[in-house]
Amino acid sequence: MRQVVLRDALRDVAAVGPGMGVLGASFGLLVVGSGLDWWWAPVFSVVVFAGSLEFLLVALAVAGTPLAAIAVTTLLVNGRHAFYGLSFPLHRIRSRAGRVYGVLALTDEAYALYTARPAASLSGPRILTGQALMQACWVGGGTVGALAGSGFGLHVPALEFVFTALFVVLATEATVAGREATGPLLAVACALVAQLVAPGEMLLVAMGLFLAVLLVRHRFSASREAAHA
Amino acid sequence: MPSTGSVGTGYLVAVVAVAAAITIALRAAPFAMTATLRSSALVADLGRRLPAGIMIILVVHLLRDVPLDSAPAGLRELVPVAVTVAVHLWRRNALLSMAAGTVSYAVALALVPG
C-alpha cells in the first residue's frame, strides 16, 4: 500500500519536481549572490514555500523594504493562492495534521497537479506525499544552489534573468488562461501610471490601482447584467 | 560568516514571518469561507482576472530600469523577454522557456556588456 502511494506520488511529481529543483538552485544562488548567508535559502523555502514570492522577497529584503510594503506585496502576489482552495481536493485527506500540511503546501504546482485529475482517483496519502516530494525538491535545490554559491563563489550574471523569466512565464500562462486582452492591458496601464506617479512605490501603487480597477469593472459588468435581465 | 550584508537578521526574520503568515492565511482562506462567499460572483471574477494582471505588473516592475532610449542596452533585456514569451507560447514548458530566455540573456550580455 505504502509503496503504491509512493510510486504514484513520484509519478505525479516527475513532471514538475526536476524543474522545481533547478529553479530552487537558482533561488539559492540568488540568496547568496544578494549577500545573505546560505542557510536563508532553506529557511525561506521551508517557512514561506512560495517559489515566485521568495525570489521577490529576497530582492525586496536586500533593498530594505518596509515590512508593511512586504505584507501588501505578499498579499497581492500570493493573492491567487486564495482561489486555489476553491477546487483543491482537500476533502480526500482524512487526518487533521494531513489537512493542515495540505493547506500549508498548496503551491501553484500542487494546485496544478492535483486539480488536473479527478478527485475520486486521488488518495489523501498520495496528495500529501506528492506535496512533500515537491517541497523536498524545492528546499533541496535551494540548499544545493546556496551552498554552491557560497562554497565555490559561483557567480553567473546571466542567472539574474531566471527571476525575470519566471515571472514572464507566469504572466504568459495566466494571460493565456484568462482568454481576454482587456485585463492584461489594464494591468500594463496601471503599472505605467504607477511608475510615472510613484516610482518609489511602483509595485504597491500599481497593484492597488489594478485591484480597484477590477472591483469597478466587476460592479460595472454586474449592473449591466442586471439591466439585461 | 556572521554578516548578512547590510540587512539585519532580525529584519529578515520579520520578513520571513510576515510573508509566511500572509501566505498561510491566503491558502487557508477559501476553506474558512462560507458556501455563499465561495460561490460569489466577485470571488470568481477576481480569481479569473487577478493573477494575470498581478504577474504583468511584476514583469513591468522588474523591467522598469531598462533604458528604453538606448537601443542596444534596452534590447539586451527586452529580446530575452520576447524569447521567453515566444518559447512559452510554442511549447508551454516553463523550464524550457526560462532556459531559453536565460541563455539568450547570456548571449545578449556577451554582445552588449552591462
HADDOCK unambig.tbl for C-alpha pairs under 7 A between the chains (distance, minus, plus):
assign (segid A and resid 19 and name CA) (segid B and resid 95 and name CA) 5.95 0.50 0.50
assign (segid A and resid 35 and name CA) (segid B and resid 4 and name CA) 5.96 0.50 0.50
assign (segid A and resid 35 and name CA) (segid B and resid 5 and name CA) 5.27 0.50 0.50
assign (segid A and resid 36 and name CA) (segid B and resid 4 and name CA) 4.64 0.50 0.50
assign (segid A and resid 36 and name CA) (segid B and resid 5 and name CA) 6.41 0.50 0.50
assign (segid A and resid 37 and name CA) (segid B and resid 4 and name CA) 5.85 0.50 0.50
assign (segid A and resid 44 and name CA) (segid B and resid 16 and name CA) 6.49 0.50 0.50
assign (segid A and resid 47 and name CA) (segid B and resid 20 and name CA) 6.23 0.50 0.50
assign (segid A and resid 48 and name CA) (segid B and resid 16 and name CA) 6.66 0.50 0.50
assign (segid A and resid 48 and name CA) (segid B and resid 19 and name CA) 6.54 0.50 0.50
assign (segid A and resid 48 and name CA) (segid B and resid 20 and name CA) 4.50 0.50 0.50
assign (segid A and resid 61 and name CA) (segid B and resid 12 and name CA) 6.93 0.50 0.50
assign (segid A and resid 62 and name CA) (segid B and resid 7 and name CA) 6.29 0.50 0.50
assign (segid A and resid 64 and name CA) (segid B and resid 7 and name CA) 6.96 0.50 0.50
assign (segid A and resid 67 and name CA) (segid B and resid 15 and name CA) 6.54 0.50 0.50
assign (segid A and resid 71 and name CA) (segid B and resid 18 and name CA) 6.21 0.50 0.50
assign (segid A and resid 71 and name CA) (segid B and resid 19 and name CA) 6.28 0.50 0.50
assign (segid A and resid 74 and name CA) (segid B and resid 19 and name CA) 5.89 0.50 0.50
assign (segid A and resid 74 and name CA) (segid B and resid 22 and name CA) 6.79 0.50 0.50
assign (segid A and resid 74 and name CA) (segid B and resid 23 and name CA) 6.98 0.50 0.50
assign (segid A and resid 75 and name CA) (segid B and resid 22 and name CA) 6.36 0.50 0.50
assign (segid A and resid 77 and name CA) (segid B and resid 54 and name CA) 6.46 0.50 0.50
assign (segid A and resid 78 and name CA) (segid B and resid 23 and name CA) 6.42 0.50 0.50
assign (segid A and resid 79 and name CA) (segid B and resid 26 and name CA) 6.58 0.50 0.50
assign (segid A and resid 80 and name CA) (segid B and resid 47 and name CA) 6.63 0.50 0.50
assign (segid A and resid 80 and name CA) (segid B and resid 51 and name CA) 5.67 0.50 0.50
assign (segid A and resid 81 and name CA) (segid B and resid 26 and name CA) 6.02 0.50 0.50
assign (segid A and resid 81 and name CA) (segid B and resid 27 and name CA) 5.40 0.50 0.50
assign (segid A and resid 82 and name CA) (segid B and resid 26 and name CA) 4.66 0.50 0.50
assign (segid A and resid 82 and name CA) (segid B and resid 27 and name CA) 5.18 0.50 0.50
assign (segid A and resid 82 and name CA) (segid B and resid 29 and name CA) 5.92 0.50 0.50
assign (segid A and resid 82 and name CA) (segid B and resid 30 and name CA) 6.09 0.50 0.50
assign (segid A and resid 83 and name CA) (segid B and resid 30 and name CA) 6.72 0.50 0.50
assign (segid A and resid 83 and name CA) (segid B and resid 47 and name CA) 5.74 0.50 0.50
assign (segid A and resid 85 and name CA) (segid B and resid 27 and name CA) 6.68 0.50 0.50
assign (segid A and resid 85 and name CA) (segid B and resid 30 and name CA) 5.27 0.50 0.50
assign (segid A and resid 85 and name CA) (segid B and resid 31 and name CA) 6.37 0.50 0.50
assign (segid A and resid 86 and name CA) (segid B and resid 30 and name CA) 5.95 0.50 0.50
assign (segid A and resid 86 and name CA) (segid B and resid 38 and name CA) 6.99 0.50 0.50
assign (segid A and resid 103 and name CA) (segid B and resid 27 and name CA) 6.00 0.50 0.50
assign (segid A and resid 103 and name CA) (segid B and resid 28 and name CA) 6.06 0.50 0.50
assign (segid A and resid 104 and name CA) (segid B and resid 24 and name CA) 5.91 0.50 0.50
assign (segid A and resid 104 and name CA) (segid B and resid 27 and name CA) 6.80 0.50 0.50
assign (segid A and resid 106 and name CA) (segid B and resid 27 and name CA) 6.57 0.50 0.50
assign (segid A and resid 158 and name CA) (segid B and resid 102 and name CA) 6.35 0.50 0.50
assign (segid A and resid 158 and name CA) (segid B and resid 105 and name CA) 6.18 0.50 0.50
assign (segid A and resid 158 and name CA) (segid B and resid 106 and name CA) 4.94 0.50 0.50
assign (segid A and resid 159 and name CA) (segid B and resid 102 and name CA) 6.67 0.50 0.50
assign (segid A and resid 161 and name CA) (segid B and resid 102 and name CA) 5.63 0.50 0.50
assign (segid A and resid 161 and name CA) (segid B and resid 105 and name CA) 6.91 0.50 0.50
assign (segid A and resid 162 and name CA) (segid B and resid 98 and name CA) 6.27 0.50 0.50
assign (segid A and resid 162 and name CA) (segid B and resid 102 and name CA) 5.93 0.50 0.50
assign (segid A and resid 164 and name CA) (segid B and resid 59 and name CA) 6.84 0.50 0.50
assign (segid A and resid 164 and name CA) (segid B and resid 62 and name CA) 6.63 0.50 0.50
assign (segid A and resid 165 and name CA) (segid B and resid 81 and name CA) 6.81 0.50 0.50
assign (segid A and resid 165 and name CA) (segid B and resid 84 and name CA) 6.46 0.50 0.50
assign (segid A and resid 165 and name CA) (segid B and resid 98 and name CA) 5.19 0.50 0.50
assign (segid A and resid 165 and name CA) (segid B and resid 101 and name CA) 6.30 0.50 0.50
assign (segid A and resid 166 and name CA) (segid B and resid 98 and name CA) 6.34 0.50 0.50
assign (segid A and resid 167 and name CA) (segid B and resid 55 and name CA) 6.29 0.50 0.50
assign (segid A and resid 167 and name CA) (segid B and resid 59 and name CA) 6.09 0.50 0.50
assign (segid A and resid 168 and name CA) (segid B and resid 59 and name CA) 6.22 0.50 0.50
assign (segid A and resid 168 and name CA) (segid B and resid 81 and name CA) 6.94 0.50 0.50
assign (segid A and resid 168 and name CA) (segid B and resid 85 and name CA) 6.75 0.50 0.50
assign (segid A and resid 169 and name CA) (segid B and resid 84 and name CA) 6.99 0.50 0.50
assign (segid A and resid 169 and name CA) (segid B and resid 85 and name CA) 6.61 0.50 0.50
assign (segid A and resid 169 and name CA) (segid B and resid 88 and name CA) 6.73 0.50 0.50
assign (segid A and resid 169 and name CA) (segid B and resid 94 and name CA) 6.32 0.50 0.50
assign (segid A and resid 170 and name CA) (segid B and resid 55 and name CA) 6.49 0.50 0.50
assign (segid A and resid 171 and name CA) (segid B and resid 52 and name CA) 5.48 0.50 0.50
assign (segid A and resid 171 and name CA) (segid B and resid 55 and name CA) 4.78 0.50 0.50
assign (segid A and resid 171 and name CA) (segid B and resid 56 and name CA) 5.44 0.50 0.50
assign (segid A and resid 172 and name CA) (segid B and resid 85 and name CA) 6.49 0.50 0.50
assign (segid A and resid 174 and name CA) (segid B and resid 51 and name CA) 6.29 0.50 0.50
assign (segid A and resid 174 and name CA) (segid B and resid 52 and name CA) 4.54 0.50 0.50
assign (segid A and resid 175 and name CA) (segid B and resid 52 and name CA) 5.11 0.50 0.50
assign (segid A and resid 178 and name CA) (segid B and resid 48 and name CA) 6.40 0.50 0.50
assign (segid A and resid 178 and name CA) (segid B and resid 49 and name CA) 6.62 0.50 0.50
assign (segid A and resid 183 and name CA) (segid B and resid 49 and name CA) 6.62 0.50 0.50
assign (segid A and resid 183 and name CA) (segid B and resid 53 and name CA) 6.43 0.50 0.50
assign (segid A and resid 184 and name CA) (segid B and resid 52 and name CA) 6.47 0.50 0.50
assign (segid A and resid 184 and name CA) (segid B and resid 53 and name CA) 5.31 0.50 0.50
assign (segid A and resid 184 and name CA) (segid B and resid 56 and name CA) 6.91 0.50 0.50
assign (segid A and resid 187 and name CA) (segid B and resid 53 and name CA) 4.92 0.50 0.50
assign (segid A and resid 187 and name CA) (segid B and resid 56 and name CA) 6.48 0.50 0.50
assign (segid A and resid 187 and name CA) (segid B and resid 57 and name CA) 6.11 0.50 0.50
assign (segid A and resid 188 and name CA) (segid B and resid 56 and name CA) 6.67 0.50 0.50
assign (segid A and resid 188 and name CA) (segid B and resid 57 and name CA) 6.37 0.50 0.50
assign (segid A and resid 191 and name CA) (segid B and resid 57 and name CA) 5.47 0.50 0.50
assign (segid A and resid 191 and name CA) (segid B and resid 60 and name CA) 6.58 0.50 0.50
assign (segid A and resid 203 and name CA) (segid B and resid 61 and name CA) 6.55 0.50 0.50
assign (segid A and resid 206 and name CA) (segid B and resid 57 and name CA) 6.89 0.50 0.50
assign (segid A and resid 207 and name CA) (segid B and resid 54 and name CA) 6.58 0.50 0.50
assign (segid A and resid 218 and name CA) (segid B and resid 42 and name CA) 6.87 0.50 0.50
